[in-house]
Amino acid sequence: MPVVVELDIMLARRKMRSKELAQRIGLTEQQVSQLKSGKVRGMRFDTLSRICAVLQCQPGDLLRYEGGKEPADVDDGG
């Protein structure tokens, strides 16, 4: 997937454990673990907003785009 979640890096910078983040944003530890490992295909903006509020960061601090790995079956609307 071309978008990579770097939640683990931001957690380390903030010296916070996944368990604490999960409790503060209202997710299970399993859900946070899946976000960290990249096993999710999407994230609600509400969840992203809560993570950013707790970690005091911007969405760009958590997400990175890896160009050149775009799936061939993407519909660009054209």
PyMOL Python script that loads the backbone (N, CA, C, O; Angstrom):
from pymol import cmd

cmd.read_pdbstr("""\
ATOM      1  N   MET A   1       0.843  -1.174   0.000  1.00  0.00           N
ATOM      2  CA  MET A   1       0.000   0.000   0.000  1.00  0.00           C
ATOM      3  C   MET A   1       0.888   1.236   0.000  1.00  0.00           C
ATOM      4  O   MET A   1       1.873   1.287   0.737  1.00  0.00           O
ATOM      5  N   PRO A   2       0.556   2.234  -0.815  1.00  0.00           N
ATOM      6  CA  PRO A   2       1.426   3.400  -0.931  1.00  0.00           C
ATOM      7  C   PRO A   2       1.407   4.342   0.272  1.00  0.00           C
ATOM      8  O   PRO A   2       2.323   5.152   0.410  1.00  0.00           O
ATOM      9  N   VAL A   3       0.407   4.269   1.144  1.00  0.00           N
ATOM     10  CA  VAL A   3       0.384   5.118   2.335  1.00  0.00           C
ATOM     11  C   VAL A   3       0.780   4.271   3.533  1.00  0.00           C
ATOM     12  O   VAL A   3       0.173   3.234   3.799  1.00  0.00           O
ATOM     13  N   VAL A   4       1.797   4.714   4.251  1.00  0.00           N
ATOM     14  CA  VAL A   4       2.339   3.974   5.381  1.00  0.00           C
ATOM     15  C   VAL A   4       2.016   4.729   6.668  1.00  0.00           C
ATOM     16  O   VAL A   4       2.232   5.937   6.758  1.00  0.00           O
ATOM     17  N   VAL A   5       1.499   4.010   7.662  1.00  0.00           N
ATOM     18  CA  VAL A   5       1.197   4.601   8.964  1.00  0.00           C
ATOM     19  C   VAL A   5       2.441   4.470   9.835  1.00  0.00           C
ATOM     20  O   VAL A   5       2.956   3.369  10.036  1.00  0.00           O
ATOM     21  N   GLU A   6       2.918   5.595  10.347  1.00  0.00           N
ATOM     22  CA  GLU A   6       4.121   5.606  11.182  1.00  0.00           C
ATOM     23  C   GLU A   6       3.769   5.946  12.631  1.00  0.00           C
ATOM     24  O   GLU A   6       4.440   6.746  13.282  1.00  0.00           O
ATOM     25  N   LEU A   7       2.707   5.322  13.111  1.00  0.00           N
ATOM     26  CA  LEU A   7       2.244   5.557  14.473  1.00  0.00           C
ATOM     27  C   LEU A   7       3.274   5.122  15.500  1.00  0.00           C
ATOM     28  O   LEU A   7       3.440   5.772  16.532  1.00  0.00           O
ATOM     29  N   ASP A   8       3.961   4.035  15.225  1.00  0.00           N
ATOM     30  CA  ASP A   8       4.960   3.533  16.172  1.00  0.00           C
ATOM     31  C   ASP A   8       6.079   4.548  16.406  1.00  0.00           C
ATOM     32  O   ASP A   8       6.586   4.670  17.521  1.00  0.00           O
ATOM     33  N   ILE A   9       6.458   5.263  15.370  1.00  0.00           N
ATOM     34  CA  ILE A   9       7.518   6.272  15.487  1.00  0.00           C
ATOM     35  C   ILE A   9       7.060   7.424  16.381  1.00  0.00           C
ATOM     36  O   ILE A   9       7.803   7.887  17.246  1.00  0.00           O
ATOM     37  N   MET A  10       5.819   7.881  16.157  1.00  0.00           N
ATOM     38  CA  MET A  10       5.313   8.999  16.961  1.00  0.00           C
ATOM     39  C   MET A  10       5.099   8.575  18.407  1.00  0.00           C
ATOM     40  O   MET A  10       5.337   9.366  19.319  1.00  0.00           O
ATOM     41  N   LEU A  11       4.659   7.353  18.632  1.00  0.00           N
ATOM     42  CA  LEU A  11       4.513   6.857  20.005  1.00  0.00           C
ATOM     43  C   LEU A  11       5.866   6.855  20.713  1.00  0.00           C
ATOM     44  O   LEU A  11       5.966   7.244  21.876  1.00  0.00           O
ATOM     45  N   ALA A  12       6.897   6.418  20.008  1.00  0.00           N
ATOM     46  CA  ALA A  12       8.240   6.396  20.605  1.00  0.00           C
ATOM     47  C   ALA A  12       8.716   7.815  20.916  1.00  0.00           C
ATOM     48  O   ALA A  12       9.316   8.049  21.966  1.00  0.00           O
ATOM     49  N   ARG A  13       8.456   8.756  20.022  1.00  0.00           N
ATOM     50  CA  ARG A  13       8.862  10.149  20.253  1.00  0.00           C
ATOM     51  C   ARG A  13       8.163  10.753  21.469  1.00  0.00           C
ATOM     52  O   ARG A  13       8.737  11.565  22.194  1.00  0.00           O
ATOM     53  N   ARG A  14       6.918  10.341  21.674  1.00  0.00           N
ATOM     54  CA  ARG A  14       6.136  10.870  22.792  1.00  0.00           C
ATOM     55  C   ARG A  14       6.282  10.007  24.052  1.00  0.00           C
ATOM     56  O   ARG A  14       5.686  10.289  25.092  1.00  0.00           O
ATOM     57  N   LYS A  15       7.087   8.953  23.929  1.00  0.00           N
ATOM     58  CA  LYS A  15       7.308   8.033  25.054  1.00  0.00           C
ATOM     59  C   LYS A  15       5.986   7.520  25.623  1.00  0.00           C
ATOM     60  O   LYS A  15       5.757   7.524  26.832  1.00  0.00           O
ATOM     61  N   MET A  16       5.117   7.073  24.693  1.00  0.00           N
ATOM     62  CA  MET A  16       3.798   6.587  25.075  1.00  0.00           C
ATOM     63  C   MET A  16       3.627   5.153  24.575  1.00  0.00           C
ATOM     64  O   MET A  16       4.085   4.811  23.485  1.00  0.00           O
ATOM     65  N   ARG A  17       2.984   4.342  25.356  1.00  0.00           N
ATOM     66  CA  ARG A  17       2.716   2.961  24.978  1.00  0.00           C
ATOM     67  C   ARG A  17       1.392   2.884  24.218  1.00  0.00           C
ATOM     68  O   ARG A  17       0.516   3.736  24.373  1.00  0.00           O
ATOM     69  N   SER A  18       1.271   1.860  23.407  1.00  0.00           N
ATOM     70  CA  SER A  18       0.047   1.640  22.631  1.00  0.00           C
ATOM     71  C   SER A  18      -1.171   1.530  23.534  1.00  0.00           C
ATOM     72  O   SER A  18      -2.250   2.020  23.201  1.00  0.00           O
ATOM     73  N   LYS A  19      -0.993   0.888  24.670  1.00  0.00           N
ATOM     74  CA  LYS A  19      -2.100   0.692  25.611  1.00  0.00           C
ATOM     75  C   LYS A  19      -2.651   2.032  26.094  1.00  0.00           C
ATOM     76  O   LYS A  19      -3.865   2.224  26.154  1.00  0.00           O
ATOM     77  N   GLU A  20      -1.756   2.955  26.436  1.00  0.00           N
ATOM     78  CA  GLU A  20      -2.203   4.267  26.899  1.00  0.00           C
ATOM     79  C   GLU A  20      -2.921   5.021  25.787  1.00  0.00           C
ATOM     80  O   GLU A  20      -3.965   5.629  26.022  1.00  0.00           O
ATOM     81  N   LEU A  21      -2.367   4.985  24.574  1.00  0.00           N
ATOM     82  CA  LEU A  21      -3.017   5.652  23.445  1.00  0.00           C
ATOM     83  C   LEU A  21      -4.408   5.073  23.222  1.00  0.00           C
ATOM     84  O   LEU A  21      -5.372   5.817  23.041  1.00  0.00           O
ATOM     85  N   ALA A  22      -4.511   3.760  23.233  1.00  0.00           N
ATOM     86  CA  ALA A  22      -5.803   3.099  23.011  1.00  0.00           C
ATOM     87  C   ALA A  22      -6.830   3.578  24.029  1.00  0.00           C
ATOM     88  O   ALA A  22      -7.965   3.890  23.667  1.00  0.00           O
ATOM     89  N   GLN A  23      -6.444   3.636  25.280  1.00  0.00           N
ATOM     90  CA  GLN A  23      -7.356   4.082  26.332  1.00  0.00           C
ATOM     91  C   GLN A  23      -7.783   5.528  26.118  1.00  0.00           C
ATOM     92  O   GLN A  23      -8.949   5.869  26.314  1.00  0.00           O
ATOM     93  N   ARG A  24      -6.840   6.377  25.717  1.00  0.00           N
ATOM     94  CA  ARG A  24      -7.129   7.810  25.589  1.00  0.00           C
ATOM     95  C   ARG A  24      -7.956   8.152  24.357  1.00  0.00           C
ATOM     96  O   ARG A  24      -8.642   9.175  24.344  1.00  0.00           O
ATOM     97  N   ILE A  25      -7.906   7.313  23.312  1.00  0.00           N
ATOM     98  CA  ILE A  25      -8.670   7.618  22.095  1.00  0.00           C
ATOM     99  C   ILE A  25      -9.894   6.738  21.925  1.00  0.00           C
ATOM    100  O   ILE A  25     -10.658   6.907  20.975  1.00  0.00           O
ATOM    101  N   GLY A  26     -10.084   5.796  22.844  1.00  0.00           N
ATOM    102  CA  GLY A  26     -11.290   4.972  22.794  1.00  0.00           C
ATOM    103  C   GLY A  26     -11.242   3.817  21.819  1.00  0.00           C
ATOM    104  O   GLY A  26     -12.281   3.393  21.314  1.00  0.00           O
ATOM    105  N   LEU A  27     -10.051   3.296  21.541  1.00  0.00           N
ATOM    106  CA  LEU A  27      -9.903   2.102  20.714  1.00  0.00           C
ATOM    107  C   LEU A  27      -9.378   0.964  21.573  1.00  0.00           C
ATOM    108  O   LEU A  27      -8.914   1.180  22.692  1.00  0.00           O
ATOM    109  N   THR A  28      -9.456  -0.244  21.044  1.00  0.00           N
ATOM    110  CA  THR A  28      -8.867  -1.377  21.753  1.00  0.00           C
ATOM    111  C   THR A  28      -7.372  -1.429  21.442  1.00  0.00           C
ATOM    112  O   THR A  28      -6.911  -0.848  20.459  1.00  0.00           O
ATOM    113  N   GLU A  29      -6.629  -2.125  22.281  1.00  0.00           N
ATOM    114  CA  GLU A  29      -5.197  -2.300  22.018  1.00  0.00           C
ATOM    115  C   GLU A  29      -4.994  -3.022  20.691  1.00  0.00           C
ATOM    116  O   GLU A  29      -4.044  -2.732  19.964  1.00  0.00           O
ATOM    117  N   GLN A  30      -5.877  -3.956  20.375  1.00  0.00           N
ATOM    118  CA  GLN A  30      -5.805  -4.703  19.110  1.00  0.00           C
ATOM    119  C   GLN A  30      -5.924  -3.744  17.917  1.00  0.00           C
ATOM    120  O   GLN A  30      -5.173  -3.863  16.949  1.00  0.00           O
ATOM    121  N   GLN A  31      -6.855  -2.806  17.986  1.00  0.00           N
ATOM    122  CA  GLN A  31      -7.046  -1.852  16.887  1.00  0.00           C
ATOM    123  C   GLN A  31      -5.815  -0.967  16.715  1.00  0.00           C
ATOM    124  O   GLN A  31      -5.397  -0.706  15.587  1.00  0.00           O
ATOM    125  N   VAL A  32      -5.238  -0.508  17.804  1.00  0.00           N
ATOM    126  CA  VAL A  32      -4.029   0.314  17.725  1.00  0.00           C
ATOM    127  C   VAL A  32      -2.883  -0.513  17.152  1.00  0.00           C
ATOM    128  O   VAL A  32      -2.094  -0.015  16.348  1.00  0.00           O
ATOM    129  N   SER A  33      -2.792  -1.764  17.562  1.00  0.00           N
ATOM    130  CA  SER A  33      -1.752  -2.656  17.046  1.00  0.00           C
ATOM    131  C   SER A  33      -1.889  -2.836  15.535  1.00  0.00           C
ATOM    132  O   SER A  33      -0.892  -2.841  14.813  1.00  0.00           O
ATOM    133  N   GLN A  34      -3.111  -2.981  15.066  1.00  0.00           N
ATOM    134  CA  GLN A  34      -3.339  -3.123  13.627  1.00  0.00           C
ATOM    135  C   GLN A  34      -2.966  -1.856  12.880  1.00  0.00           C
ATOM    136  O   GLN A  34      -2.417  -1.925  11.780  1.00  0.00           O
ATOM    137  N   LEU A  35      -3.255  -0.701  13.461  1.00  0.00           N
ATOM    138  CA  LEU A  35      -2.844   0.564  12.843  1.00  0.00           C
ATOM    139  C   LEU A  35      -1.329   0.642  12.740  1.00  0.00           C
ATOM    140  O   LEU A  35      -0.786   1.012  11.699  1.00  0.00           O
ATOM    141  N   LYS A  36      -0.645   0.287  13.837  1.00  0.00           N
ATOM    142  CA  LYS A  36       0.813   0.352  13.861  1.00  0.00           C
ATOM    143  C   LYS A  36       1.443  -0.587  12.843  1.00  0.00           C
ATOM    144  O   LYS A  36       2.454  -0.248  12.227  1.00  0.00           O
ATOM    145  N   SER A  37       0.858  -1.758  12.661  1.00  0.00           N
ATOM    146  CA  SER A  37       1.452  -2.763  11.777  1.00  0.00           C
ATOM    147  C   SER A  37       1.072  -2.570  10.312  1.00  0.00           C
ATOM    148  O   SER A  37       1.604  -3.255   9.438  1.00  0.00           O
ATOM    149  N   GLY A  38       0.158  -1.641  10.038  1.00  0.00           N
ATOM    150  CA  GLY A  38      -0.244  -1.400   8.653  1.00  0.00           C
ATOM    151  C   GLY A  38      -1.235  -2.411   8.126  1.00  0.00           C
ATOM    152  O   GLY A  38      -1.393  -2.542   6.913  1.00  0.00           O
ATOM    153  N   LYS A  39      -1.906  -3.128   9.008  1.00  0.00           N
ATOM    154  CA  LYS A  39      -2.852  -4.161   8.590  1.00  0.00           C
ATOM    155  C   LYS A  39      -4.246  -3.614   8.315  1.00  0.00           C
ATOM    156  O   LYS A  39      -5.161  -4.384   8.023  1.00  0.00           O
ATOM    157  N   VAL A  40      -4.422  -2.318   8.401  1.00  0.00           N
ATOM    158  CA  VAL A  40      -5.718  -1.716   8.100  1.00  0.00           C
ATOM    159  C   VAL A  40      -5.645  -1.054   6.724  1.00  0.00           C
ATOM    160  O   VAL A  40      -4.589  -0.597   6.288  1.00  0.00           O
ATOM    161  N   ARG A  41      -6.787  -1.015   6.062  1.00  0.00           N
ATOM    162  CA  ARG A  41      -6.822  -0.412   4.732  1.00  0.00           C
ATOM    163  C   ARG A  41      -7.368   1.008   4.772  1.00  0.00           C
ATOM    164  O   ARG A  41      -7.379   1.698   3.752  1.00  0.00           O
ATOM    165  N   GLY A  42      -7.817   1.444   5.927  1.00  0.00           N
ATOM    166  CA  GLY A  42      -8.350   2.790   6.048  1.00  0.00           C
ATOM    167  C   GLY A  42      -8.468   3.192   7.505  1.00  0.00           C
ATOM    168  O   GLY A  42      -8.372   2.373   8.419  1.00  0.00           O
ATOM    169  N   MET A  43      -8.681   4.492   7.682  1.00  0.00           N
ATOM    170  CA  MET A  43      -8.815   5.027   9.033  1.00  0.00           C
ATOM    171  C   MET A  43      -9.811   6.179   8.956  1.00  0.00           C
ATOM    172  O   MET A  43      -9.748   7.002   8.043  1.00  0.00           O
ATOM    173  N   ARG A  44     -10.716   6.231   9.901  1.00  0.00           N
ATOM    174  CA  ARG A  44     -11.678   7.334   9.938  1.00  0.00           C
ATOM    175  C   ARG A  44     -10.958   8.625  10.315  1.00  0.00           C
ATOM    176  O   ARG A  44     -10.013   8.614  11.104  1.00  0.00           O
ATOM    177  N   PHE A  45     -11.416   9.735   9.741  1.00  0.00           N
ATOM    178  CA  PHE A  45     -10.825  11.027  10.088  1.00  0.00           C
ATOM    179  C   PHE A  45     -11.001  11.324  11.568  1.00  0.00           C
ATOM    180  O   PHE A  45     -10.137  11.951  12.181  1.00  0.00           O
ATOM    181  N   ASP A  46     -12.104  10.883  12.143  1.00  0.00           N
ATOM    182  CA  ASP A  46     -12.337  11.087  13.565  1.00  0.00           C
ATOM    183  C   ASP A  46     -11.249  10.399  14.396  1.00  0.00           C
ATOM    184  O   ASP A  46     -10.741  10.973  15.360  1.00  0.00           O
ATOM    185  N   THR A  47     -10.897   9.173  14.019  1.00  0.00           N
ATOM    186  CA  THR A  47      -9.832   8.441  14.713  1.00  0.00           C
ATOM    187  C   THR A  47      -8.500   9.152  14.542  1.00  0.00           C
ATOM    188  O   THR A  47      -7.751   9.319  15.505  1.00  0.00           O
ATOM    189  N   LEU A  48      -8.207   9.569  13.326  1.00  0.00           N
ATOM    190  CA  LEU A  48      -6.963  10.288  13.054  1.00  0.00           C
ATOM    191  C   LEU A  48      -6.901  11.580  13.871  1.00  0.00           C
ATOM    192  O   LEU A  48      -5.848  11.927  14.406  1.00  0.00           O
ATOM    193  N   SER A  49      -8.016  12.284  13.964  1.00  0.00           N
ATOM    194  CA  SER A  49      -8.067  13.526  14.748  1.00  0.00           C
ATOM    195  C   SER A  49      -7.793  13.262  16.221  1.00  0.00           C
ATOM    196  O   SER A  49      -7.054  14.012  16.859  1.00  0.00           O
ATOM    197  N   ARG A  50      -8.382  12.200  16.765  1.00  0.00           N
ATOM    198  CA  ARG A  50      -8.163  11.876  18.179  1.00  0.00           C
ATOM    199  C   ARG A  50      -6.710  11.502  18.435  1.00  0.00           C
ATOM    200  O   ARG A  50      -6.131  11.907  19.443  1.00  0.00           O
ATOM    201  N   ILE A  51      -6.121  10.731  17.530  1.00  0.00           N
ATOM    202  CA  ILE A  51      -4.708  10.353  17.677  1.00  0.00           C
ATOM    203  C   ILE A  51      -3.834  11.606  17.657  1.00  0.00           C
ATOM    204  O   ILE A  51      -2.938  11.760  18.487  1.00  0.00           O
ATOM    205  N   CYS A  52      -4.102  12.497  16.706  1.00  0.00           N
ATOM    206  CA  CYS A  52      -3.313  13.728  16.597  1.00  0.00           C
ATOM    207  C   CYS A  52      -3.455  14.595  17.844  1.00  0.00           C
ATOM    208  O   CYS A  52      -2.482  15.200  18.294  1.00  0.00           O
ATOM    209  N   ALA A  53      -4.662  14.658  18.403  1.00  0.00           N
ATOM    210  CA  ALA A  53      -4.885  15.459  19.603  1.00  0.00           C
ATOM    211  C   ALA A  53      -4.089  14.907  20.781  1.00  0.00           C
ATOM    212  O   ALA A  53      -3.457  15.667  21.514  1.00  0.00           O
ATOM    213  N   VAL A  54      -4.118  13.605  20.963  1.00  0.00           N
ATOM    214  CA  VAL A  54      -3.421  12.983  22.089  1.00  0.00           C
ATOM    215  C   VAL A  54      -1.905  13.075  21.918  1.00  0.00           C
ATOM    216  O   VAL A  54      -1.185  13.366  22.873  1.00  0.00           O
ATOM    217  N   LEU A  55      -1.425  12.826  20.703  1.00  0.00           N
ATOM    218  CA  LEU A  55       0.022  12.833  20.463  1.00  0.00           C
ATOM    219  C   LEU A  55       0.555  14.219  20.126  1.00  0.00           C
ATOM    220  O   LEU A  55       1.759  14.396  19.941  1.00  0.00           O
ATOM    221  N   GLN A  56      -0.341  15.206  20.045  1.00  0.00           N
ATOM    222  CA  GLN A  56       0.031  16.579  19.712  1.00  0.00           C
ATOM    223  C   GLN A  56       0.887  16.622  18.452  1.00  0.00           C
ATOM    224  O   GLN A  56       2.026  17.087  18.456  1.00  0.00           O
ATOM    225  N   CYS A  57       0.291  16.118  17.375  1.00  0.00           N
ATOM    226  CA  CYS A  57       1.003  16.074  16.098  1.00  0.00           C
ATOM    227  C   CYS A  57       0.032  16.369  14.960  1.00  0.00           C
ATOM    228  O   CYS A  57      -1.166  16.544  15.181  1.00  0.00           O
ATOM    229  N   GLN A  58       0.554  16.420  13.764  1.00  0.00           N
ATOM    230  CA  GLN A  58      -0.230  16.623  12.549  1.00  0.00           C
ATOM    231  C   GLN A  58      -0.410  15.285  11.842  1.00  0.00           C
ATOM    232  O   GLN A  58       0.402  14.380  12.035  1.00  0.00           O
ATOM    233  N   PRO A  59      -1.467  15.134  11.016  1.00  0.00           N
ATOM    234  CA  PRO A  59      -1.652  13.883  10.274  1.00  0.00           C
ATOM    235  C   PRO A  59      -0.415  13.493   9.464  1.00  0.00           C
ATOM    236  O   PRO A  59      -0.110  12.309   9.326  1.00  0.00           O
ATOM    237  N   GLY A  60       0.288  14.475   8.936  1.00  0.00           N
ATOM    238  CA  GLY A  60       1.500  14.206   8.163  1.00  0.00           C
ATOM    239  C   GLY A  60       2.628  13.602   8.986  1.00  0.00           C
ATOM    240  O   GLY A  60       3.558  13.016   8.432  1.00  0.00           O
ATOM    241  N   ASP A  61       2.550  13.742  10.301  1.00  0.00           N
ATOM    242  CA  ASP A  61       3.547  13.114  11.174  1.00  0.00           C
ATOM    243  C   ASP A  61       3.290  11.619  11.315  1.00  0.00           C
ATOM    244  O   ASP A  61       4.181  10.860  11.697  1.00  0.00           O
ATOM    245  N   LEU A  62       2.061  11.203  11.001  1.00  0.00           N
ATOM    246  CA  LEU A  62       1.659   9.808  11.171  1.00  0.00           C
ATOM    247  C   LEU A  62       1.582   9.029   9.866  1.00  0.00           C
ATOM    248  O   LEU A  62       1.654   7.800   9.861  1.00  0.00           O
ATOM    249  N   LEU A  63       1.436   9.754   8.759  1.00  0.00           N
ATOM    250  CA  LEU A  63       1.235   9.114   7.458  1.00  0.00           C
ATOM    251  C   LEU A  63       2.338   9.514   6.488  1.00  0.00           C
ATOM    252  O   LEU A  63       2.755  10.671   6.434  1.00  0.00           O
ATOM    253  N   ARG A  64       2.800   8.532   5.727  1.00  0.00           N
ATOM    254  CA  ARG A  64       3.848   8.791   4.730  1.00  0.00           C
ATOM    255  C   ARG A  64       3.427   8.127   3.428  1.00  0.00           C
ATOM    256  O   ARG A  64       2.959   6.988   3.430  1.00  0.00           O
ATOM    257  N   TYR A  65       3.589   8.830   2.327  1.00  0.00           N
ATOM    258  CA  TYR A  65       3.266   8.286   1.009  1.00  0.00           C
ATOM    259  C   TYR A  65       4.520   7.728   0.356  1.00  0.00           C
ATOM    260  O   TYR A  65       5.534   8.415   0.241  1.00  0.00           O
ATOM    261  N   GLU A  66       4.438   6.471  -0.069  1.00  0.00           N
ATOM    262  CA  GLU A  66       5.541   5.844  -0.800  1.00  0.00           C
ATOM    263  C   GLU A  66       5.150   5.789  -2.268  1.00  0.00           C
ATOM    264  O   GLU A  66       4.390   4.915  -2.686  1.00  0.00           O
ATOM    265  N   GLY A  67       5.668   6.720  -3.040  1.00  0.00           N
ATOM    266  CA  GLY A  67       5.342   6.788  -4.449  1.00  0.00           C
ATOM    267  C   GLY A  67       5.834   5.577  -5.230  1.00  0.00           C
ATOM    268  O   GLY A  67       6.752   4.871  -4.814  1.00  0.00           O
ATOM    269  N   GLY A  68       5.194   5.361  -6.374  1.00  0.00           N
ATOM    270  CA  GLY A  68       5.614   4.276  -7.250  1.00  0.00           C
ATOM    271  C   GLY A  68       5.045   2.920  -6.889  1.00  0.00           C
ATOM    272  O   GLY A  68       5.364   1.930  -7.548  1.00  0.00           O
ATOM    273  N   LYS A  69       4.217   2.845  -5.868  1.00  0.00           N
ATOM    274  CA  LYS A  69       3.639   1.568  -5.466  1.00  0.00           C
ATOM    275  C   LYS A  69       2.128   1.601  -5.607  1.00  0.00           C
ATOM    276  O   LYS A  69       1.428   0.865  -4.912  1.00  0.00           O
ATOM    277  N   GLU A  70       1.618   2.435  -6.484  1.00  0.00           N
ATOM    278  CA  GLU A  70       0.192   2.590  -6.691  1.00  0.00           C
ATOM    279  C   GLU A  70      -0.374   1.351  -7.386  1.00  0.00           C
ATOM    280  O   GLU A  70       0.193   0.896  -8.379  1.00  0.00           O
ATOM    281  N   PRO A  71      -1.484   0.796  -6.883  1.00  0.00           N
ATOM    282  CA  PRO A  71      -2.102  -0.365  -7.522  1.00  0.00           C
ATOM    283  C   PRO A  71      -2.558  -0.007  -8.941  1.00  0.00           C
ATOM    284  O   PRO A  71      -2.967   1.124  -9.207  1.00  0.00           O
ATOM    285  N   ALA A  72      -2.483  -0.964  -9.824  1.00  0.00           N
ATOM    286  CA  ALA A  72      -2.838  -0.746 -11.231  1.00  0.00           C
ATOM    287  C   ALA A  72      -4.327  -0.558 -11.434  1.00  0.00           C
ATOM    288  O   ALA A  72      -4.725   0.007 -12.452  1.00  0.00           O
ATOM    289  N   ASP A  73      -5.175  -1.007 -10.507  1.00  0.00           N
ATOM    290  CA  ASP A  73      -6.615  -0.947 -10.718  1.00  0.00           C
ATOM    291  C   ASP A  73      -7.264   0.265 -10.049  1.00  0.00           C
ATOM    292  O   ASP A  73      -8.459   0.225  -9.759  1.00  0.00           O
ATOM    293  N   VAL A  74      -6.535   1.310  -9.803  1.00  0.00           N
ATOM    294  CA  VAL A  74      -7.094   2.511  -9.175  1.00  0.00           C
ATOM    295  C   VAL A  74      -7.895   3.284 -10.203  1.00  0.00           C
ATOM    296  O   VAL A  74      -7.421   3.535 -11.311  1.00  0.00           O
ATOM    297  N   ASP A  75      -9.114   3.661  -9.835  1.00  0.00           N
ATOM    298  CA  ASP A  75      -9.966   4.474 -10.699  1.00  0.00           C
ATOM    299  C   ASP A  75      -9.747   5.929 -10.356  1.00  0.00           C
ATOM    300  O   ASP A  75     -10.132   6.371  -9.274  1.00  0.00           O
ATOM    301  N   ASP A  76      -9.140   6.683 -11.249  1.00  0.00           N
ATOM    302  CA  ASP A  76      -8.846   8.088 -10.981  1.00  0.00           C
ATOM    303  C   ASP A  76      -9.969   9.010 -11.426  1.00  0.00           C
ATOM    304  O   ASP A  76      -9.815  10.231 -11.404  1.00  0.00           O
ATOM    305  N   GLY A  77     -11.094   8.438 -11.827  1.00  0.00           N
ATOM    306  CA  GLY A  77     -12.237   9.243 -12.201  1.00  0.00           C
ATOM    307  C   GLY A  77     -12.204   9.744 -13.631  1.00  0.00           C
ATOM    308  O   GLY A  77     -13.105  10.467 -14.055  1.00  0.00           O
ATOM    309  N   GLY A  78     -11.196   9.377 -14.366  1.00  0.00           N
ATOM    310  CA  GLY A  78     -11.072   9.902 -15.717  1.00  0.00           C
ATOM    311  C   GLY A  78     -11.247   8.932 -16.736  1.00  0.00           C
ATOM    312  O   GLY A  78     -11.165   9.259 -17.920  1.00  0.00           O
TER     313      GLY A  78
END
""", "prot")
cmd.dss("prot")
cmd.show_as("cartoon", "prot")
cmd.util.cbc("prot")
cmd.orient("prot")
